[in-house]
Amino acid sequence: MTTLLLALRPGPSLAAELTPLAPEGLRCSGLVDREVGRTSPDDTFGGWEYRWEVFSNDASITTPFGVAVDRACNVYVASYDPLGGRITKLSRDGAVLATWGSPGKGAGQFERLEGLAVDAAGNVYAADSGNNRVQRFTPSGTVDAVWTRESACPAITAPVKCNVVPPEAWFNGSLSVGVDGSGTLYVVDGAFGVKRFQSSGAYLGTWGTPLSDAPTGFRAGDGIAFDADGNVYIADALLNAVRKFTRDGALLSRFAIADETFVRLDAPRGVAVDTDGNVYVSDTDNQRMVVFAPEGIPLAWAGRCTDEDAVGPCPRTGIGDEPGQFAFPHHLVANGRGEVFLADRYNNRVQVLKGYPIWIPPAGAGGE
């Protein structure tokens, strides 16, 4: 079956398109529309406007994992592939500007590249998970700092700075990275909590209970995002939820699905937040993207519906390769014009979508 989108069906119960905005640090002047892959000039897929996409043959994008956007609206994509990984830098309209990285353990090389983040100055932080480290690149693509174990520092030579990670904060698993408005680096270390560092390299501390199902525990922590108040949102693929924390790790709320008519999250990998506090989640094993209101009510979702008779939320979704469909979506980010950039992993592409309709869920739906 090739039914495009939807989890939501257009109708009188759907409101007009909203315009999500990005958190501070991610505002940019917007995209130049690019008509790649649209099936018609006004193709909106039930409220989601398909903007453009970049495939592997355009930009050496292979199984993309991480995605980030800078203030100029350049897009950075982390490809996770057998060669170790590479970063592809795209212009606001999808043109390839540069690629960085090669396999290996030296500065600027990767072994299993995963998460990406960009700070307010345009520096790019890359989660080099196979080497158990984080690398920082200047806007021009030159590596200038590495966070790693002391034993790895002799291989990192000047002018690259080696920031020693103390034993209690050693990186152990799949990594994701985020940078808040103050420039603090957050490293989500899979099942081992969140490690924080100053941009200068100093270790600030760790929060979260490792290998735990407790309210502040971690099983497979992954994507990270920040709201305008500096609160931290983290997706956990094994806990099947996104949780909202203070910057110091106190749990504020949990985004999950409590209503039986709206299928629960399944292995969510990515999260993004706009300035209205709406939360976007890559619901990876459900092959969809879900949007929550700040209080945890599901507003809408996009993906390939495999039930043609569905009204409202679709009970069954599946892998798809047409615009607005996904094959194991991973990290995502929103810019300042309402576009959502999503790493569509096994379709070997990044998709850019805009806007969404509102679905008013039944009583009982929402967060926990």
SEMI-13314 format. One line per 4 residues: for each residue x, y, z of C-alpha. Coordinates in steps of 0.5 Angstrom, whole numbers, plus 500, padded with zeros to 3 digits. Example, Ala and Ser with C-alpha at 12.3 -4.5 7.8 and 13.67 -1.06 7.14 Angstrom:
BEGIN
525 491 516  527 498 514
# end
This chain:
BEGIN
500 500 500  503 507 498  498 511 502  502 518 503
501 521 510  497 521 514  495 520 521  491 526 521
485 527 515  484 534 513  477 536 515  473 541 519
476 539 526  483 541 523  485 548 525  489 553 520
497 552 520  501 554 526  508 557 525  512 554 530
519 558 532  525 555 534  529 556 541  534 562 542
540 560 538  537 557 532  533 563 529  535 564 522
532 568 516  529 561 513  529 557 507  529 558 499
524 554 497  526 548 493  521 544 489  525 537 489
520 531 489  513 534 490  508 531 487  504 537 485
506 545 486  501 545 492  503 539 495  501 539 503
500 532 505  494 534 510  497 540 513  505 538 512
508 542 507  514 538 503  520 543 502  526 539 500
530 533 501  537 531 500  539 524 498  545 520 498
547 522 491  547 529 492  551 530 498  554 523 501
549 522 506  548 515 508  544 513 514  544 520 517
543 520 524  544 527 527  542 534 524  543 541 526
542 548 524  546 554 525  544 562 525  545 563 518
540 557 517  546 552 514  544 545 515  549 540 518
548 532 517  552 527 521  552 521 516  553 514 520
556 509 515  561 503 515  567 508 513  566 512 520
562 518 519  562 525 516  559 531 517  555 535 511
554 542 511  548 544 506  546 551 505  539 554 506
536 551 500  540 544 500  546 546 496  552 542 499
557 547 502  562 542 505  564 535 507  568 534 513
571 527 516  574 521 515  575 514 519  580 513 524
582 516 531  585 522 529  583 529 530  577 530 525
576 523 524  570 519 526  568 512 528  561 511 529
559 519 528  552 520 531  549 526 534  551 534 532
549 540 535  551 548 533  552 553 538  551 561 538
558 562 534  557 557 529  561 552 532  559 544 531
560 539 536  560 532 534  559 526 538  564 521 536
561 515 539  566 509 537  572 513 539  568 515 546
569 522 545  566 529 543  569 533 538  568 541 536
569 544 529  570 551 527  564 554 522  570 553 517
570 545 519  577 545 523  577 541 529  579 545 535
577 541 541  576 534 543  573 531 550  576 525 551
579 520 556  586 522 558  589 516 555  587 519 548
590 526 549  597 524 547  594 523 540  591 529 540
596 535 538  596 542 538  593 547 536  587 542 538
586 542 545  584 536 549  579 536 554  580 531 559
574 527 561  575 525 569  574 517 570  567 518 573
564 522 567  568 517 561  563 516 555  561 509 555
555 508 549  552 512 544  552 519 544  548 525 543
550 532 544  546 539 545  549 546 547  544 551 551
544 558 550  549 559 555  554 555 551  554 549 556
555 542 552  551 537 554  553 529 552  547 524 553
551 518 554  546 512 552  544 509 559  549 513 563
546 519 564  547 526 562  554 529 562  555 537 562
562 541 560  563 548 560  565 550 553  572 552 555
572 544 557  571 544 564  567 538 567  561 541 571
557 534 573  553 528 571  546 527 572  541 521 571
541 514 574  545 509 570  541 503 567  535 505 571
527 505 570  527 510 575  523 517 574  530 520 573
533 513 570  536 512 563  536 506 559  538 509 552
538 516 552  539 519 545  536 526 542  536 532 546
533 539 546  532 545 550  526 550 551  526 558 551
527 557 559  533 553 558  529 546 560  532 540 557
528 535 553  531 528 552  528 522 548  530 515 551
529 509 546  528 504 551  523 508 556  519 509 550
518 517 552  521 524 552  522 527 559  523 534 561
528 536 566  531 542 569  538 544 567  540 541 573
537 534 572  530 535 576  525 531 572  519 536 570
514 532 566  514 526 561  512 526 554  509 519 552
502 516 550  497 515 555  491 514 550  489 507 547
487 511 540  493 514 539  499 509 539  504 509 544
511 512 542  516 506 540  523 507 541  523 515 540
530 517 538  530 525 536  526 531 540  526 538 538
522 544 541  520 551 538  519 557 542  512 556 544
514 550 547  511 545 542  515 538 542  517 534 536
519 527 537  522 522 532  518 516 534  523 512 530
520 505 530  513 507 529  516 511 523  513 517 524
514 524 527  509 526 533  508 533 535  506 535 543
503 541 546  507 544 552  503 540 557  504 533 553
497 533 549  499 530 542  497 535 537  499 532 530
503 527 527  506 525 520  508 519 517  505 513 512
498 511 514  497 503 513  490 504 515  486 507 509
479 507 513  483 511 519  479 517 522  484 522 526
490 518 529  492 512 524  493 506 528  498 503 524
504 506 520  509 503 516  516 505 513  515 509 506
520 513 502  515 518 499  515 525 501  513 526 508
514 518 510  520 515 514  524 509 514  527 510 522
527 517 523  532 519 528  534 526 530  531 533 528
531 540 529  526 546 528  529 553 525  526 560 526
521 559 520  517 553 522  521 548 518  523 542 521
529 538 519  529 531 520  534 525 519  530 520 515
536 514 516  534 508 512  532 513 506  539 516 506
536 523 506  534 529 510  527 532 509  524 539 511
517 539 512  513 545 515  507 547 519  502 542 521
494 541 523  491 541 530  488 534 532  484 535 538
485 529 542  479 525 546  480 526 554  485 522 557
490 523 551  497 526 553  503 526 557  504 523 564
# end
